[in-house]
Amino acid sequence: MAADFLQRCRQAAGPDYVLTSPEDCAPYLTDWRGRFTGRALAVLRPGDPMQVAQLVRACADSRIALVPQGGRTGLVLGSVPDASGEQVVLSLSRMNRIRALDTVNRTITVDAGCILHDIQQAALAQDCLFPLSLAAEGSCTIGGNLSTNAGGTAVLRYGNARELCLGLEVVTPHGDIWSGLRGLRKDNTGYDLRGLLIGAEGTLGVITGAVLKLFPQPKASIAALVAVKSPRDALALLHLMQDRASAGLTGFELMSDFCMQLVATHFPRLAQPFAARHPHYVLLEVTSHESEQHAARLLELSLEQALERGLADDAVLATSNAQSRALWQLREHIPLAQAAAGNNIKHDISLPVSAIADFIDVTGARLQQAFPHCQVVCFGHLGDGNLHYNVAPADGKPHESFLANQKAINRIVHDSVEQFNGSISAEHGIGALKRDDLVRYKPKVELDMMRAIKAALDPLGIMNPGKVL
């Protein structure tokens, strides 16, 4: 049966694009953080939506499960096969065309396998902006971004992936092609299938193309690093900046002093802007469609007011794009510094913005009581309520033995998230890693609705099984 199936796949995609040898399959089987390596019957690499449809039909007819895969940068084991060796990986990396760019409608139509950075550059070439931006943008694909409803650093101004997508092209679990690439901003003709497929992590269909929103390219973006005493002061600063800059405030990131010290230790070449240490820092960015002088003046006046009100203790204002980039480098190197320091227990959570300060106080105290030798690495997108709340052993403590406490630490953090009406996944998704936690924290009626949708659209259960549900 497997031989007949593989032959059918070769006829659909071409013999060079059906990988079966262990050496050829190996790069597609391990998750980005190296925590799990699965096995696969084959890796299928289609070149267009029709080939995807033919491969999905072959999987449906043979009852073989498939795992859609983009740039393999996910963090929740959502795009790797299980250990059975009976699933196939459906890699969309060959499908990387920019199909169309409409400067009047301000849309770009792309294949699902397009690298995010390539989409950004294609928009820039037409003096447009595609604002989705995240650390993995040089290797992640837009299909994966949409499948996980990725967020990134500009959600405060532009929204996450779901809000940046106007239409999808999807291969259904039956092997049919649904083309919804209409680029409409208003379409009230039934259920929002686009919204349903985005964030489904490949469990309801395979995204093969998308129409994405473009925006006018800003004339200038200016960043500043602000020292604050506490997350409460950071929230007050956020309120002030939103009042002063409105939609011009495009980034607002919170970082603890421990985060900055990690970066200083592991990346000493990155200049630390302040001579003295401060409890917390905010990295904020203001963009202007008028001029660099307008952005700089707006930011300067806003920070002067923050200092006068005691919301900020010190501030460094970038005076060039290079200096802005250097400030962002500090933020972007926090995950790299964590990795260099050793393994840690990661949490990608979201909370009502107004609850973040209380959450940090309460959860930190609970963790210290239960695990006195732990250290919280707290940073993230404060402007949209998304924290990367990671827990590591204190200096000098062994990492491996500390990681044995992962289940108990997850329980403390996630119970606290629930207490403050938050979510255990803000932008990374559920995958296989958080599937059991989802059952604990989602209301039963919500899970029942999700299972009903899954059963209706994928009755054979072949689409990325074991992920999300």
PyMOL commands that set and color helices and strands:
alter all, ss='L'
color gray80, all
select helices_A, chain A and resi 2-13+15-17+22-28+49-62+116-124+142-147+155-158+161-164+193-197+231-248+257-266+292-308+321-332+334-341+353-370+382-384+399-403+406-419+435-441+444-457
alter helices_A, ss='H'
color red, helices_A
select strands_A, chain A and resi 18-19+42-44+66-69+88-91+98-102+107-111+128-129+165-171+177-179+206-213+215-216+220-228+249-256+280-288+314-317+348-350+374-381+386-393
alter strands_A, ss='S'
color yellow, strands_A
deselect
rebuild
show_as cartoon
